[in-house]
Amino acid sequence: MAPLKIKKGTSRHSAYDLRDPHSEVVERHTLAVVVDNEAGVLARVIGLFSGRGYNIESLTVAEIDHLGHRSRITVVTTGTPAIIEQIKAQLGRIVPVHEVHDLTVEGASVERELALFKVAGTGERRVEALRLADIFRANVVDSTLESFVFEITGTPEKVDAFADLMRPLGLVEVARTGVAALGRGES
């Protein structure tokens, strides 16, 4: 019987986390943290990151249970596997935290981000901006004779790609919501 050729690393199709915890490879992880919706909780969670020098790439917060007074904080962060495990353990020790989920390793998940782009231009640049917006399925939410405001929803990579294409066409300003993510399936 031939040996299994299992590549080291996280596999969303495997029940086993095969990552080397001592690896120095920096990974990007999406963490979902369910907390009590009360004053100061966000500051305590963010204080954990800033106090230890951890980077936050994206942060979104919203109430998810009005009657239970609970909110969900979605944090996208980077670090080595050991750092990510340390972040999860430290988040779990904060008193108003109820659940900590690492959506990156728990299985398939859906990530979306909303962004607004203001693009200024006339003539051919204006036509090209509209053509690209159509390809990316971005909506025009405001228009003047000199500019457009586009609304786009998608993965962070899609939003980044749209921004890269709009820069030479007159990108003036960008507003992004940050990543909202949920695990796929029933659990």
C-alpha positions in Angstrom: 0.0 0.0 0.0 1.4 3.4 -1.0 2.0 6.0 1.8 -0.4 9.0 2.0 1.1 12.1 0.5 -0.3 14.7 2.9 1.1 18.1 2.5 2.0 19.9 5.7 -0.4 22.8 6.4 -4.0 23.5 7.1 -6.5 21.7 4.9 -10.1 22.8 4.9 -11.0 19.3 3.7 -9.3 17.4 6.6 -10.3 16.8 10.2 -6.7 17.2 11.2 -4.7 20.4 11.8 -1.4 19.5 10.3 0.3 22.9 10.8 3.6 22.9 12.6 3.0 25.0 15.7 6.7 26.0 15.8 6.6 27.3 12.2 7.8 30.8 11.5 5.5 31.2 8.6 3.1 34.1 9.1 -0.5 33.2 8.4 -3.7 35.2 8.0 -6.6 34.1 10.3 -10.2 35.2 10.7 -11.4 35.0 14.3 -15.1 35.3 15.4 -15.5 36.3 19.0 -18.9 36.4 20.7 -19.0 38.8 23.6 -21.4 40.5 26.0 -22.7 43.8 24.4 -21.6 46.1 27.2 -19.4 49.2 27.5 -15.6 48.6 27.4 -15.7 45.1 26.0 -14.3 46.1 22.6 -11.6 48.2 24.3 -10.5 45.1 26.3 -10.4 42.8 23.2 -8.5 45.4 21.2 -6.2 46.1 24.1 -5.1 42.5 24.1 -3.9 43.0 20.5 -2.2 46.4 21.0 -0.7 45.5 24.3 1.1 42.5 22.8 2.0 44.1 19.5 -0.4 41.9 17.4 -1.6 43.4 14.1 -5.3 43.7 13.2 -5.9 43.8 9.4 -9.7 44.1 9.7 -12.2 44.6 12.6 -16.0 44.5 12.5 -18.4 44.6 15.4 -22.2 44.3 15.5 -24.9 43.1 17.9 -26.1 39.6 17.0 -28.6 38.9 19.9 -30.6 41.9 21.1 -32.4 40.0 23.9 -29.2 38.2 25.1 -27.1 41.4 24.7 -24.4 39.7 22.7 -22.2 41.1 19.9 -19.9 39.4 17.4 -16.4 40.8 16.8 -14.8 39.6 13.6 -11.0 40.1 13.6 -8.6 39.4 10.8 -5.1 39.1 12.1 -1.7 37.7 11.1 0.9 35.7 12.9 2.8 32.5 13.2 0.7 29.4 14.3 2.0 29.8 17.8 1.0 33.5 18.0 -2.5 32.7 16.6 -3.0 30.0 19.3 -1.8 32.4 21.9 -4.3 35.1 20.7 -7.2 32.6 20.8 -6.2 31.4 24.3 -5.9 35.0 25.6 -9.2 36.0 24.1 -10.9 33.1 25.7 -9.7 34.2 29.1 -11.3 37.7 28.9 -14.4 37.6 31.1 -17.2 38.9 28.8 -16.0 36.6 25.9 -18.3 33.6 25.4 -16.9 32.0 22.3 -13.8 32.2 20.1 -13.8 30.6 16.7 -10.9 30.5 14.2 -12.9 30.4 11.0 -9.6 29.8 9.0 -9.0 26.3 10.6 -12.6 25.3 11.5 -13.6 24.6 8.0 -15.0 26.4 5.0 -16.2 29.9 5.6 -17.7 32.8 3.7 -16.0 36.2 3.9 -17.4 39.5 2.5 -16.5 43.1 2.7 -18.4 46.2 1.5 -16.4 49.2 0.1 -17.2 52.6 -1.4 -14.8 54.1 -4.0 -14.9 57.7 -5.2 -13.4 57.9 -8.7 -12.9 61.3 -10.3 -12.4 61.7 -14.1 -13.8 62.7 -17.4 -13.8 61.4 -20.9 -12.2 58.1 -21.6 -11.3 57.5 -18.0 -14.9 57.9 -16.9 -16.0 55.4 -19.5 -13.3 52.9 -18.5 -14.3 53.3 -14.8 -17.9 52.5 -15.6 -16.8 49.5 -17.8 -14.7 48.0 -15.0 -17.4 48.6 -12.4 -19.8 46.6 -14.6 -17.3 43.7 -14.8 -16.8 43.7 -11.0 -20.6 44.1 -10.4 -20.1 47.4 -8.6 -23.0 49.7 -8.3 -23.0 53.4 -8.9 -24.4 55.0 -5.8 -23.6 58.6 -6.6 -22.7 60.5 -9.8 -21.6 64.0 -10.7 -20.2 65.4 -13.9 -16.7 64.9 -12.5 -16.9 61.8 -10.3 -18.6 58.5 -9.4 -19.0 56.7 -6.1 -19.1 53.0 -6.6 -20.3 50.4 -4.1 -18.7 46.9 -4.2 -19.3 43.8 -2.1 -17.1 40.7 -2.2 -14.0 39.0 -0.8 -11.2 41.3 0.4 -9.2 40.1 -2.6 -11.9 41.3 -5.0 -12.1 44.7 -3.3 -8.3 45.0 -3.5 -8.3 44.1 -7.2 -11.0 46.7 -7.9 -9.0 49.4 -6.0 -5.8 48.5 -8.0 -7.7 49.0 -11.3 -9.3 52.2 -10.2 -6.1 54.0 -9.0 -4.9 54.9 -12.5 -8.4 56.0 -13.5 -8.6 58.7 -10.7 -9.3 56.9 -7.4 -9.8 59.7 -4.9 -11.1 58.1 -1.7 -11.9 54.6 -0.3 -14.1 53.5 2.7 -14.1 49.9 3.7 -16.3 48.1 6.2 -13.9 45.3 7.2 -14.5 41.6 6.9 -17.8 39.9 7.9 -17.4 36.2 8.0 -19.4 33.0 8.9 -18.6 29.4 8.8 -20.4 27.3 6.2 -22.7 24.4 7.1 -24.9 23.8 10.0 -22.6 24.3 13.0 
